[in-house]
Every structure is written in C-alpha cells, then in structure tokens.
Amino acid sequence: MPPQNPSPTVKDAIVIDNLTMGYGDFIIQKDLNFGIHRGDIFIIMGGSGCGKSTLLRHMIGLLRPKNGRILYGDRDLWALDIDGRETLLRGTGVLYQQGALWSSMTLAENIAMPLQAYTDLSPGEIDDLCAVKLALVGLAGFESYYPSQISGGMQKRAGLARALALDPEILFFDEPSAGLDPISSRLLDDLIIELRDSLGATIVVVTHELASIFAIGTNSVFLDPTTKTMIAQGKPGDLLEHCDNPTVQHFLRRETNA
C-alpha cells in the first residue's frame, strides 16, 4: 500500500487525498490516497465495476466526492466555486470512451468548439489551429470529414485532437482502446507516448487492456471492488514482478493463465 494521506509536492500534478466515492449510502471506493506525478502516464486499473470511470468523472469535475479532496497542485477542485472549477479544468482535456464527436459536425468543427468558446482567436486562426491539432494526431487533410466517414480508430484520434485544442497540461483517457482492433490500439498507445514526450503532458488513462497497461504505464493504482479501496500502486511491470496480492496478480496475468 502507498503512504496514506499524501501531501502535494512539486512533482505532483494531481493528488487524491482520502477520497470516498458513492451514491447515497452505497460506497463505490473509499480511502483512496495517491499522487500523479507531472509527466506520468498514470493507469487507473481494476476489474469491471470497481469504479475506474467513476473516479475519472470525479477528477474531471462531473461528480462530487462523498469525502476527501482532489488537488490540482495546491488547489482543491471541489472547494472551488463552479467558475473556479471551470477555469481550473480548462487546463485539462478529455478523450471519452466513444470519442464523443458531434456527428453533424466535421472534424474541424468539432475541434473548433472549445476554441470558439474559450479564446478570442479569429476564424482564420481557429481554422489553422484545427489543422495543426489534426496533423498532430495523424489526421492531416481530414478537416472536412464527418465522423461517420472515418474509422473507429480515426474517430478516437479526432477526439484526441479536440481534447488537445486548448493545449492542456493534463489529459484524461477513458478506455481509449475500447472497440479498436489490436493494430489501431497499438497505434493509439504509440500516439499517447509521443504526446507525453513532445508536449510534456501528464496523462491519466482508465483501462483494463493489459497490452496498453504494460506498453504505456509509468505508474498506476489498482482499485478492488471487493474491499472497495485501492490495494496496489506502482509501475505495472513492477506490480507484476513484486506485488504479492493474488487479486492483482490474477488481473495482470490473466492472459498468460488462459
């Protein structure tokens, strides 16, 4: 188990401090304590129903915790008023599980939305930035395409381009490989690493895909639905080699034990 009640350090982009999540009297996870270092590709993992995506929703301001704090640097997300939270979260970008692109808009129009809402850029400058963001994810020349005209893997990359629109310091990915074939999934993993290295972004990934977990994860936390708390933290490869918790081992070795 990691040290309890971590304090923010200069290395930490986000600190989860004594967090409890739940609906009414039903507890999903409790006593969560961990830090996400700047530049991490941090994996939130665990079996189905353990609360991975729920934790992500708490971190991006969609769900209020029952208890505890989510610190961005030294700022407590849920102690801020709604305007303060919105301002803070403009420094983040989110790639949702299904891409969440507006089907009636072209890729460029999808990416333009946050730029139109939160910047004073001219239409021409926004068009140029949309082209840059699409090129960054390998979709140069696809500005006028609609989501229905491209593959699922390309839709994920277009969703990522939109998440990058405001040059966020922190990126969140909810099951980025869901629905993708192995080759598209590997290409997306490579892109995630490239973005971390080229942009210096901190990346938080919710996933249960072992190949992605080991390929990209620099740190991780394991959520357990039985005990309703975290039971391991560390680099996925180190957990595979050294963690003696049978639940963690079963999860990380499930393909090799098949």
Secondary structure, 3 states (H helix, E strand, C coil): CCCCCCCCCCCEEEEEEEEEEEECCEEEEEEEEEEEECCCEEEEECCCCCCHHHHHHHHCCCCCCCEEEEEECCEEHHHCCHHHHHHHHCCEEEECCCCCCCCCCCHHHHHHHHHHHHCCCCHHHHHHHHHHHHHHCCCCCCCCCCHHHCCHHHHHHHHHHHHCCCCCCEEEEECCCCCCCHHHHHHHHHHHHHHHHHHCCEEEEECCCHHHHHHHCCEEEEEECCCCEEEEECCHHHHHHHCCCHHHHHHHCCCCCC
